[in-house]
Amino acid sequence: MLNYMDHFARSPQVCNGHTAIKGSRVPLQVVLDSLAEGASAEEILKSYPSLSLGNVKAVIAYAADATREDEPLPLAQPV
């Protein structure tokens, strides 16, 4: 299993203390937003050349793990 935490860092001097990809100034949230908008890993890597495919996979693993922790209930649909 991928240890995604090895790919992230948080420092008050980088990205205003938001979690970022280690060794870069790219916030984790930027990568998540890009994925949510439909960007492929290749597109993200092209836009942020300081990242690796492993970094993008770590963000995806983090998001998957986060849903296990606090999975929101779907809203009831009218019948």
C-alpha positions as a Markdown table, in Angstrom:
| # | Residue | x | y | z |
|---|---|---|---|---|
| 1 | Met | 0.0 | 0.0 | 0.0 |
| 2 | Leu | 1.2 | 3.5 | -0.9 |
| 3 | Asn | 2.3 | 5.6 | 2.1 |
| 4 | Tyr | 0.9 | 8.9 | 0.8 |
| 5 | Met | 2.1 | 10.8 | 3.8 |
| 6 | Asp | 5.7 | 10.4 | 2.6 |
| 7 | His | 4.7 | 12.7 | -0.3 |
| 8 | Phe | 3.3 | 15.6 | 1.7 |
| 9 | Ala | 4.7 | 18.3 | 3.9 |
| 10 | Arg | 3.3 | 21.2 | 5.9 |
| 11 | Ser | 5.4 | 24.3 | 6.8 |
| 12 | Pro | 4.4 | 27.9 | 7.7 |
| 13 | Gln | 7.0 | 29.1 | 5.2 |
| 14 | Val | 5.5 | 27.1 | 2.3 |
| 15 | Cys | 2.0 | 27.7 | 0.8 |
| 16 | Asn | 0.9 | 29.6 | 4.0 |
| 17 | Gly | 1.1 | 26.4 | 6.0 |
| 18 | His | -1.3 | 24.4 | 3.8 |
| 19 | Thr | -0.3 | 20.8 | 3.0 |
| 20 | Ala | 1.9 | 20.7 | -0.1 |
| 21 | Ile | 3.6 | 18.1 | -2.2 |
| 22 | Lys | 7.0 | 17.6 | -0.6 |
| 23 | Gly | 9.8 | 19.3 | -2.4 |
| 24 | Ser | 7.4 | 21.7 | -4.3 |
| 25 | Arg | 5.2 | 24.6 | -3.7 |
| 26 | Val | 2.2 | 22.9 | -5.1 |
| 27 | Pro | -0.6 | 22.5 | -2.5 |
| 28 | Leu | -2.3 | 19.2 | -2.2 |
| 29 | Gln | -5.7 | 20.9 | -2.7 |
| 30 | Val | -4.6 | 22.2 | -6.2 |
| 31 | Val | -3.9 | 18.7 | -7.3 |
| 32 | Leu | -7.2 | 17.4 | -5.9 |
| 33 | Asp | -9.1 | 20.3 | -7.6 |
| 34 | Ser | -7.4 | 19.5 | -10.9 |
| 35 | Leu | -8.4 | 15.9 | -10.7 |
| 36 | Ala | -12.0 | 16.8 | -9.7 |
| 37 | Glu | -12.1 | 19.1 | -12.8 |
| 38 | Gly | -11.2 | 16.1 | -15.0 |
| 39 | Ala | -7.5 | 16.7 | -15.5 |
| 40 | Ser | -5.5 | 13.6 | -16.2 |
| 41 | Ala | -2.3 | 12.8 | -14.3 |
| 42 | Glu | -0.3 | 13.6 | -17.5 |
| 43 | Glu | -2.0 | 17.0 | -17.7 |
| 44 | Ile | -1.2 | 17.7 | -14.0 |
| 45 | Leu | 2.4 | 16.7 | -14.5 |
| 46 | Lys | 2.7 | 19.0 | -17.5 |
| 47 | Ser | 1.3 | 21.9 | -15.6 |
| 48 | Tyr | 3.4 | 21.2 | -12.5 |
| 49 | Pro | 6.8 | 19.7 | -13.7 |
| 50 | Ser | 8.1 | 19.5 | -10.1 |
| 51 | Leu | 5.6 | 16.7 | -9.4 |
| 52 | Ser | 5.9 | 13.0 | -10.2 |
| 53 | Leu | 3.4 | 10.4 | -11.0 |
| 54 | Gly | 3.9 | 9.0 | -7.5 |
| 55 | Asn | 2.9 | 12.4 | -6.1 |
| 56 | Val | -0.4 | 12.4 | -8.1 |
| 57 | Lys | -1.1 | 8.8 | -7.0 |
| 58 | Ala | -0.4 | 9.8 | -3.4 |
| 59 | Val | -3.0 | 12.6 | -3.6 |
| 60 | Ile | -5.5 | 10.1 | -5.0 |
| 61 | Ala | -4.7 | 7.6 | -2.2 |
| 62 | Tyr | -5.1 | 10.4 | 0.4 |
| 63 | Ala | -8.5 | 11.3 | -1.0 |
| 64 | Ala | -9.6 | 7.7 | -1.0 |
| 65 | Asp | -8.5 | 7.3 | 2.6 |
| 66 | Ala | -10.2 | 10.5 | 3.6 |
| 67 | Thr | -13.5 | 9.2 | 2.4 |
| 68 | Arg | -13.1 | 6.1 | 4.5 |
| 69 | Glu | -12.7 | 8.3 | 7.6 |
| 70 | Asp | -15.7 | 10.5 | 7.1 |
| 71 | Glu | -17.8 | 9.2 | 4.2 |
| 72 | Pro | -20.7 | 11.6 | 3.7 |
| 73 | Leu | -24.2 | 10.1 | 3.4 |
| 74 | Pro | -25.9 | 10.7 | 0.1 |
| 75 | Leu | -29.0 | 12.9 | 0.2 |
| 76 | Ala | -32.2 | 11.1 | -0.1 |
| 77 | Gln | -33.7 | 11.2 | -3.5 |
| 78 | Pro | -37.5 | 11.8 | -3.8 |
| 79 | Val | -39.3 | 8.7 | -5.0 |
